């Protein structure tokens, strides 16, 4: 092992697994599977980590899989020279593949490949093929090339041929193993197994087999078909076995049982030391099960290998049950022994089993338990099943509860509900045996009950895509994300995001259209939207994230803007929800079902008519107060006999879109950054730009959310560093008194700068957005300083009534004392419409024009008695 590589691997192993160095070994590491301190590895060559709990865990992993970044840029670490032109290829084959280079000298060369479309290049390990073509493996960060990790010579075909070690004489072999990859064939050859590589599972080597048959001129070697253990490999293996048998070849098969994440191939087994003769015998048994000619033949193979008297098994995507009748077995064995047929003991037992064993179909499909998933907050759990059918239709996947797999009747009903036409006819005892085998040490998958960012796991979960540490991951075939040591999925179904991961489809000209249409206001809204994608991280750093209010007259473009912003994160034809039309429970679920995504409230300024004929708000904005700091907006009791409650934190960002500004308490108004839109700036050009934004396909702009979340570290660095700077600048403005207002708008200014890390922004646009945010902060402070509209209306009416007939009961010229019943009576006498007293009492305490002091008994200046009044202080500069 390269000394630098050895040092780095050892450093990471000690840090990640808490190994203790014990002479030639690393011991007492913490196993990632079982959590016990039983992990060990060789200190000088720590290629493989193994758990010492062989009976209970037996986990093992190769450092190539644990730290792929150390094994993906070979030509940078090992530079080719005139003396050693294959330095990178040598290192790759020996260290990443575990091969003895003395066996391979002259079989490969180090070349390079340049992708003109992507503008990137990589060193390759190239193997020439007998048909005049070649195959080469990309070895420098191959993930940059998408799914293309290897390539063939352009315009050359390898169909009907294979690759074989030149020094291997296949005509003298007892059996030849046919595998898919060249590295798989080399791995088997290292263990003395004659092997050839078909180069793809769908390549039947008819020309190579014909040449081998001609060279043998008599006894042919057996063919052991050992293709990969995925769906395609298994399907083509059965197909090629039938074809080769028809051509006169004796065929067997070998398969690798797949466990854990990722696909294990023959090279992986070579790296982890699992290609011993005993291991290969087990793989050939698995292959024999795959190509068994009938359910009975497969059942006898299992019985012969395991010795079980009864068991469930799959054949042809149907579920069968094998049972051995001991009475019949004894009679059949006795009869065979009395016949004196010359059979051995083993042959007598086999014949007796064939005569006494029964095979019964217990399901017309094959239900397979894949993993266990749970929601720890609600104490709910499910087993996730895949149900396949013999007619090769699409597999059906879904959940079963513990109760549904504990009884045959419940399992039968759930299976019929989940998969149309799937029928289980077995007993509970047979079901118990099936479930016991499938769920022993079953995989566990972490779950979240929302769409977006999981702070606990540090990963964005967007339905069928996930982003962690700048890397995009796709949903696997079992409907969860396999990300290193983390397996995770979302249970949320209400929010559907359709994000196009293809970077080539992502266009960036929309930013110019957004500026042309909405100017600095549109850029500020976009910056807030970007911040919503990092709301959890921002609140972790700054303890809060503001609300955005987008208001303006009808037709000013609010809906166009918000619907386009939703396109940027993959949500189609959606603007928001109306809290006035929603129940308290529905509102709470809307707030809880997303994380690091906006929650948009629309049309919540609609008013209903109260008992006194005055407009009364139907939605209380104070419900949102705790969301500012990421705390729960609603708690509910869990459905159990205890005192537990469920208070999901608010993980997103709140956007308020309506025609009129929010009328709420000062605490809510301080939490809001306000954007006002009007039709004054509309022109034919802005209209055309808006239409372009409306028509722009979501598939071409949804890549924004991936571009942003992949730059999480850089965005958060800018926000963290620049917020304090802008906050100090805003606090220095004489017009701004509230530290909360300064902080909110400083975050927004920092997000504009962070936006420039995601899309290209001219400096003048950034400056214009900053200027507009400063004016927003000043305007918000002025709005905070002003009285509530109901209070303003009260004082206007009071001044009119007091000038006509005095209603101020105060004897102190510096105070005003108002009896609200007297005020209402005077207003009614003079036909003045006033707000409902219930609403007045709620808002009068916030009066700033005349500061509210107290509600107390006052020696009235109007009547000779004491009157209960609301008492206010008159501003010093003026007595009215």
N, C-alpha and C positions, 0 to 999 in steps of 0.2 A: 504494500500500500504506500502511495506517495506520502512522505512525511507531513507535508502541509495538510493534506486531506485527512490523514490519521489524527493529527492534532485537533482539527476542527470537529471531526466526528466525535472524538473522545470528549471534547469540551461540551458539545451539545448533549451527549448521552448523560454525562454527569449532572448537567443542569436540568434536563427534562425528566429523567427517570430516577434521579437521586441514587445513582450507583455508588458503591463503596469499592475502592481499589484494593484487591486482595491478591498480591503477587501477579501471576499471569492471567488473572481473571478480574472482570468487573462483576461484583455480586451484590445481592440484596437490593436490587433495583425494584421500583414499584411497577408492577405489571399493569398496563393500560386496560386490560380486559377484566381481571378479577380484583385488582387493587391491592393485592398482597405483595410483600417484599420478597418475591421469589424469582425475580428476573436476573438473568446472568448472560454474559457474553465474554468472548476471548479478548483480553486486553490488547494484544499485539495485532489482532485481525478481527476487529469487532464488526464483522459483516452481518451476523445474524444474532438477534436477541431472542432468548427462549425463556418461557416461564417454567420453573421447576415443578409446578403442581401438575404432573402429567395426567393424573386421573380426573382432576376437577377443572383444569383450564387448558394447559398445553399450548398457550398462545405463543406464536413466534412471528417475528417480523424482520425484514431485511432493511438495512440502512438506506438502500436505494429507494425503497418505498417510503421510509420515514422521513428522509431528507432529500427529496427529489432535486432541490435547487443545487445541491452539491454535485449532482451527476447529470447536468444538462448543458454545460458550456465547455466542452472538452478541448476545443482548439485554442481557447483562451488560456486554459490552465496548462495544456501540454502543446507547446508550439512546435510545428514541423520545422525541420532543418534539413540541410543537405545531407548530413550524416544520418538523420532519422526522419525520412519524409512521411512516415506513418505514425508519428508520435501520438497524435490524438486518437487515431483509430486503435492503436495498440492499447492505450489506456482505457478506452471505452470497452473493448472486448475483454480485457483482463479484469478491470475493476467493476464495471457496470454489469457485465455478463458472466464473470467468473470463469473465463476460459483459459486453458493452457495454450499460450501463443505458439509453443513449439509444435503443436498439432495443426496449426493453421497457417504457418508461414507459406507464402506464395498463393494463398487462396483468396486474398482480398487486397484492396488498395485503398488509399485515402484520397478522396476526391472532394469536390465542392459543388454545391447547387445554389443557384441564384434565382429567386422568385422575382421576376421583373414586375409583376403586378403589385406585389406588396413592397418591393424595394428592399428585400432582406435576403441574407445568404446564410448558409450553414455548411460546415464540413460534413462529409459523408463517409461511411464505410461501404465500399462497393464490392459485390461478389459477381463475377461473370457467370453466365448461364450457358449450358451446353448448346442451346438453340440459337446462340448468337446475340442474345439480349443480355441485360444485366439487371440486378436488383441492388438498390442502395438504401441505407438507413441514415436519416438525418440525425446528427448527434449534438448540435448546438441549439439548445432551447427549442426543440421541435414544436412545442405548444404554440409558437408564434405562427406556424403554418396551418393552424386549424386542425382538421382531422388528418392531414397529410403528414405522416411521420416517416413514410418510406415511399419510394417511387421506382418504376421500371424504366427501361430505356424507351424514349418516345418512339412510337411507330413500330415497335417490335413486340411480337406476341410470344408468350410462354405457354400457350394452351397446349395441353397434351404432354408436357414435359415436366421433369422435376429437377431439383438440385440435389447432388449427392457428393459426399467426400470422395475426391479422385482416388485416394489410396484404398478405399473400401471396395472389396470384391463381393458384390451382392449375390453372385451365382453360388457361392459356397455358404451363404447364410441359411440358418434354419428358419428364420423369420425376419422380415423387413418391416420396420415401423414407418408408416406414412403420416407425417405431421404437416402442419400448415407452414411454419416459418423456418427459415434457415437457422436461426439461433436455437430453435427447438431441436432441430436435427443434430446440430453440433453438441448440444447439451446431452442428448441421449448417447451420442458417439463417445463422449467422455466417460460413459459408464459401460462401454463395450456393447452397446445396442446398435445394430445396423439400422440406420434411419435415413430417410430422404424427405425433402421438403417440397410440398406441392405448390407453395407460394400463395395459394388462396384456397379456401374450402370448396369453391365451386369449380376447381380445375381437376378434371378426371385425367390421369396421366396415361392415356391410351397409347401414345407413341413410346413412352418410356417402358410401359409394361410389355408391349410387343417386343421391344428390343431385349428386355430381360428374359422373356420366354424363349426367344430365339437363341440367346447366349447360353441358357441353361441346357437346352437340347435334351431334356429328360425331366428329372425331378426339379420341381419349382419350389422356391421358398414360400412359406406362408406369408400372407399379407396381414399385418396388424394395423388396422386403420385407427389412428390416434389423433383425430382432428380436435380442435378446441371444443370445450364443453359449453359453448353458448348455443342458442337456438339454431343458428345457421349451421354451425359445425355438426351438431347432432343430426340435423335433418339431412345434410349432404352425406354424412357418414353412413347412415342407413341406405341411402340411395346408391352410393358407390359400392357398398358391400353386395347389394343385390346385383349390380352390373358386373362386378368382378367375379362373383360366383357363377354367373351365367357364362362368363368367358373362361371358366375352368379353373379359377384360382381358389385355393382354400383361404378363407377369410376369417379373421378374428377382429376384435376391437379392444381399445383401451380408452378409458375416460378418467379425468381427474375430478374427484368430488370437489365441488366449489363451496368454500366456506368463507365467511367474512366478506369484507368489501373488496371490490375489484375482481378481475378475472385472473385465475392462476393458470399459467401455462407450463410447459415442460422445462423451459429455462428457469422459471421461478422455482420449480422443484429442485433443479440442480443447485441453485444458489442457497437454498435452505436445507440441502442434504436429505432430500426425500425421494431419491431414485435408487434405493437399494433393491436387490432382488425381491425381498419381501414386499416392499412398496409397489414394485411393478406388478407383482402378482395381484395385489389389491386393485390396481388400476385396470388390469385385464379382466378381473371379475366384474368391475363396474361396466366395462365395455361389453362383456357378455350379456349383462342384464339389458343393455341398450338394444342389442340386436337379437334378443331372444325371439324365437319364431311364434310363440304363443304365450298366453297368460300362464298356462300350466308349466311350460318350460321355464319361464322366469321364476315362478314360485319354487320350483325344484332347485334352481340355482341358489336362491336365497336360503332355502332350508339347508341345502348342503353346505353353505358357507357359514351360516349363523347357528344352525341347529334348533331354530325356533319351531315349536309345534303349531303355532297359529300366529298369523300376522296379516296386516293390511299391506297392499302394495299397488303401485300404479302400472298400468300397461295400456298403451295407446290412448292416453289421456282419460282412462276410466279407472275407477277404484275397485279393487278386488280384495277378497278375503280368502286366505289359505288356511285350512284346518286339517289336522292329521287325526284320523279316527284310530285311536290306539287299539281298539278291539279288532278292527279290520286289519290293522298292521300286523298284529300278532298272528292272526289266522293266515294272512298272505305269506308271512315269513315262514311259518311252520309248514305250509304247503310247499313252498319252494325248497326248503331243506329236505323234505321227504321225497321230492322228485329226483334227487340225486342228479341234478342237471350239470354238475361240474362248475357251478358259479362260485366265485369267491364270496367271503363274508360281506365285503363292501358292495359287490354286485347284487347279492341277495337283498341287502338293506335298501338299495336304490330301487330295485324292482318292487319291493313291498311298499315303499313310500309312494311310488307311482300308482299302485293299485288302491291304496288306502287314503291318499290325500284328496281333498276336495277343494275346488276353486270356484268361488261364487262372486258374481258382480254385486257390489253393494252401493254403487253410485254410477250414474251414466256420465259422470264428469270426474275431474280430479281437483278437489279443494286442497290448497297448500297454504299453511300458515307461514307468513313471511316474517313478521316481527310484531312486537308488542309496543303499543303507544298509549300514553296516559296524559291526562291533564291534572297535575298535582294540585292545582288551586281548587278544582271542583271535585276532586277525588273520583274522577271518571277514568275508565281504562277500556281499551279495546284490543283485540287481536286482528291484525290486518291480513286478509286472505286474498289469494289469487285463485280463481276458478277457471280451469281450461276444459275444452271440449274436444272430442275426437274429430269433429268435422272441421277443425282448424279455424274456427271463427275467432274473433277477437276475444281475448281473455277478459273476464269480468273481475274487478277488484273491489273490495269493500271490507267493512268491519263486522266483527262478531264480538259480542260481550261475553264475559265469563259465563253468565247464565245460559247463553245460547249455545255454548260448546260443551256444556255439562250434561245435557240430556239429548238423546237422539231425536225426540219429538220437536224440541225447540230448534235444534240444528237443522232439521229437515225443513221447518217453516222458514227460518231465516235464509237458508240456501235457495229455496224456491223464490223468495222475495228478491234476493240479490241477483240471481242469475236465472233468467227465464228458461224453464224446461229442465233445470238441474234438480235431480231427484236422488235423495239419500234413502236407502231402504235397509240400512244396517241397524243393529241393536245398539243400546247404550254401551254395552261392554266392548263392542267393536269400535265404537266412536272413541271410547276412553283410550283404547290402545293406539288409535290413530293420533289423537291429540297429544298423548304422552310422548310419542316419538317425534312429533313435529314441534312441540313447544319446549322440549328439554333444552336448557341453555339458549333459548330463543333470543334473537337480537332485539335490543331495545332502541327505540327511536324517540328522541326528545321532540316535544311539540310546543307550538305557540298557538294561541287562539286569536291571532290577528294577522294582518298583512303588513309587512314592512320590517322595521329594524328590531332585532332582539338584543337588548342591551346586555342581558346575561350571557349570551353566546357570541356577541360581537359580529353578527351576520345580518344582512338584509335578505329577507325571504319574500320574493315577489311571485308567488304562485308557482310557475314552472321555471323560474330563474332565481338564483341566489348570488349575492356578492359578499365576499369576505376578504379583507386585506387586499383589496384591489383586484381580486381575481373573480371572474364570472364562472358560476357552476350551474349546470343544467340538471333538471330533475331526472333521476335514474329510472330504470324500468320498474322499480318497486315503489315509485311515487314518494321518494324522499331524497334529500340532498346528502350526499356522502362527501364530507369536507374534512379531510384529514382524520382526526380522531372524533370529529363531530358528525353525528347523524341526526338530522332535524327535518321537520316538515311543519306546515301550517294546517290547522283544522278549520280555518276561516273559509267560507264559501261565498259570502255576500259581496265582497269586493273582488272584481275580476280585472286584473291588469294584463294587457296584451303587449308585451315589450319585445321588440325585434332586436335580437342580440347581434345581428349581422352589421358590423361596422361599415361595410361598404354601402349599405342602404341609407345610412344616417346622413342627412343633409344639414348644413349649418346656415343657409341663407335666410332662414326664418328669423334670425336675430335682427337682421337689417329691416325686414318687414315689420317686426314688432316695434322697432324704434320709429320707423316712418309712420306707423299707425297711431302709436300711443305716446311716443316721445319718452321723456324722463320718467313719467308716471308708470309706463309699461315696464321700463327697466327696473324700477323700484319694486314693482309687483313680482317680477321675475326673480329678483334677488331674495325677496321674502320667500318665494316658492322654493328656491334653492335651500334657504335656511330651514324650511320645513322638512327637507330630506335629512337634516342633521339636528332636529329639535332635541332629541334625547342627549346627544353629545353636547349641544350648546347649554342645555339646562344642567348637565353634570358639571360644566365649567363655570357657568354664570348664575345658576340656580333659577333661571327664568327664561322664557321666550315670549315675545309679545303677540297680541292678536292683530290681524290686519283687517281694516275696515275699508271696503271698496264701495263707495256710494256715488250717486249722481242721478241725474234726470233720466227718464226713460229714453232709450235709443242712444245713449252716450257711449255704448260699446262695452259695458261691464260684462255681459254674458259672453260676448265674443272673446274677450280677454281670458276669462276664467276657463271657458271650455277649451281654449287652445292650451292654456297652462296644464290642464288635465291631460291633454294629448301628450305632453312632454314626459309624463310618467306612465303612459299606456292605458289611460282610462277614457273610453270612447263615449261620446254623446252624453256627457254628465256635467252638471253644474254644481249641485249641492242638494241639501234637503231643507225643508221648511220646518223649523222647530215648533212653530205654532200649530202645525197639523199633526205633530207627533206626540205620542204619550211620553211620560217621563221615562218609562222603561225603554222605549224605542230610541229616545234621545241618548240615553246612557249607552246603549249598544252602538249607536253611530259613533260616539266618542271613543269607545273601547276597541273597535274592530280594526283600527289602523294604528301604525306606529311610524314615526318619521314620514308622515304624509299629511296633507291638509285635510281638515274637516270644514266644509264650506256650509255656512248657514245662509239661506236665501229667503228673501221676502219676509223676514221676521219683524219688519216694521208695520205690518198690517195691524189695524186696530179694530176692536169690537166695541159695541155700545154697552156701557155699564148701566146700573140701576138708575143713576141720576141723569142719564142721557148724555154723559160725557164719554169721550174715547178712553178706553182702559187697555193698557198693554196686555197682550195675552201670553207673553213670554218674559220671564224674569231673567234679566241679564246677569244678576248676581249668582245664578247657577254656575256661571263660567269662572268665577273668581279663583277657585282652586286650580283650574286647568293651567293658569299662568305659570305656576311652579311645578306642573307635572303631577299634581296630586289628583285623587279620584274626584269625579264630579257626582258620583252617586254610589251609595253602599246598599247592599242587599243581603239578607240572611240566606245562608246555605240551607238546602233542604235536607236537614238531618236533625237529630235530637239534641245537638249541642248548641253552644252559643256562638259558633263561628259565623263570620260575615265575609263577604267577598267585596273587596274595594279595589277594582282594577285601576292602576294609575293611568293618567292621561298621557299618552305617548306621542301625540301628534302636534299639529299646529292649527289654530282656529282662524278661519277667514270669514268675515261677515260681508255679504253682498246684498245691498238693498238700495232703495231710492232715497230714504231719509237717514240722517245720521242717528247713531245710537243715543237714546235718552236713558241714562242710567246713573248710578252713584259715581262719585268721584273715584272710588277705588277701581271701578271697571273702566272709566274713561282714561285713567292713567295707564292702563294696561294695553291700550289700543294705539296703533299707528294708523293714521287716517289718510286715505287717498280719495280725492274727489274728482270725478270725471264729468264733463259737460260736452255739449255738441258744438261749442264755439270754435274748436280747432278742426272741425271736420271739413275736408275738401274732397274733390274727386279722387285725388291721389291717395288720401288716407282710406277712402272707401274701397279703392281697388286693392290696397294692401290688406285691408281687413278681409276682403273676399278671398284673397290668396291664402291667408291664414286659415280661414274656414274650410277651404277646399283641400288643404295640404293633408295628404294621407298620414294617418297616425304611425304607420310602419316606417315612415321616413323621418320622424321626429322623436319617437319614443326612446331612441337611443340616448337622449339627454340624461335620463335618470341613471343609466349605466355609466355614462361619461362622468357624471357628478359623483356617484357613489364609489367608483373606482379611484377617484382622487380624494377620498375621505381624509387621509392624513394631511394632504396639502391644504384642503379647504379649512379644516379645523385649525391648522397652524395659523393661517391668515386671520381667521375670526378671533382666535385667542389673542394674537399679538396686536391686532389693530383696533379691537373694540375699546380697550382702555384709552388708547390715544384719542379716538374720536369722542369718547365720553368726557374726557378732560376738556376738549375743545368746546363741546356743547355746554358744559357746566360753566365755562367762562363767559358765555353770552348773558348779558344782563337780563334778557327777557325770559330766560329759563330758570325756574326756581326748583322744580321737582327733579330729584336725582333719578327717579324711576323713568321719567320721560327722557332724560338724557341717556340713560342706559339703553332703553329700547331703541331709540333712534341711532345710537352709536353701533349697536349690533347690526342694524340695517345697513349703515354705511360700510361696515366691515364686510358684510355679505356682498355688497356691490363689488368690492375689490376681490373677494373670493370667486365671484361669478366670472371674473376675468381669467381665472385659472381653468375654467371649464369651457368657455366660449371666447372667441376673440371680440374684445371690446375696445373701440378707439378711446384714447385718453379723454377726449372732449365729452364723450358720452358718460364716462365715469364721473367727470367733474360736474356735469349737468345733473346727474343723479344725486351726487352729494349736496349740491346747492338746494335741490328740491327737498331732500330729507331735512336739511336745516330749517327750511321754511315750514315743513310739516311739524317739526318739534316746537317751533315758536307758536304756530297756530294751535297746537294741542295744549300748550301751556295757557294760552288765552281762553280756550274752551273750558279748561279746568277752573280758571279764575271766575268765569261767568256763572251766574245762578242757573239753576234748572229752569226750563221754560215754564213750568207750573208756578215756580216761585216768582219769576218775572211777571207772569200774568196776575198773580196775587197782589204784588206791590203796585202794579198799574191800577188795578181796581181799588185798592186801598187808598191810594193817593186821590183818586177821583171822588170816592165816597167821603174821605176825611175833609176834603176841601168844600164839599157841599154841606155836610153836617158831621161834626166831629165824632169820630168813633174811636179815637185814641184815648184810653182811660188813664194814661200816665200823668202824674203830677211832676215828674222829673223831665226837664227839657232835653236831657241827653238820652232818654229812653222812649220807646214806643211800646204800649201795652194793648194787645188786641184780644178781645173776646170773640172767638170764631163764630159763636151763635149770633152775637150782635152783628158781626161782619156779614154773615149770610142773610140776616133779616134786612139790613140796610141795602144790600145788593138786590134782593128780591123787590124791595120797595121802589128802587130806581131802575128796575128791569136790566140788571147787569148779570150776564152769564158768568158764573164762577166755577172753578174746578171742584170736584167732589171733596168734601171735607176729609174723607178717609185718605185720599191721595195727598191733599195739602198737609195733613199731619205727618205723612211719611217724608215729605220733601222740605218742609219749612225749617227743619233742624239744620239743613245744609245752607241756609241763607247766608250770602256773603255781602250783598249790597247793604243790608242792615243785619249785623251779626246777631244770631240767635243766642240768647243767654239762658233762659229758663222758662218753665211753666209754673207760675206761682200765683198766690192770692195778692191782689193789688187794691190799695185804697183808691177807689175810682175817683177821677176828677169830673166824671159826668153824672154819677148818681151817688147818693150818700150811703154807700155800703161797699163791702169788699167783694170784688169780682175776680174770678179765676181767668187769668190772661196768659197769652204767649208774649214774652217780653224780649224785645230786640234793642240793640244798641245802635244809635245813629252815628254815622261817620263823623269824625271830629270837625271836618272842614265845613260841614253843612248841617243845619237844623231845618227840618221840614215840618 
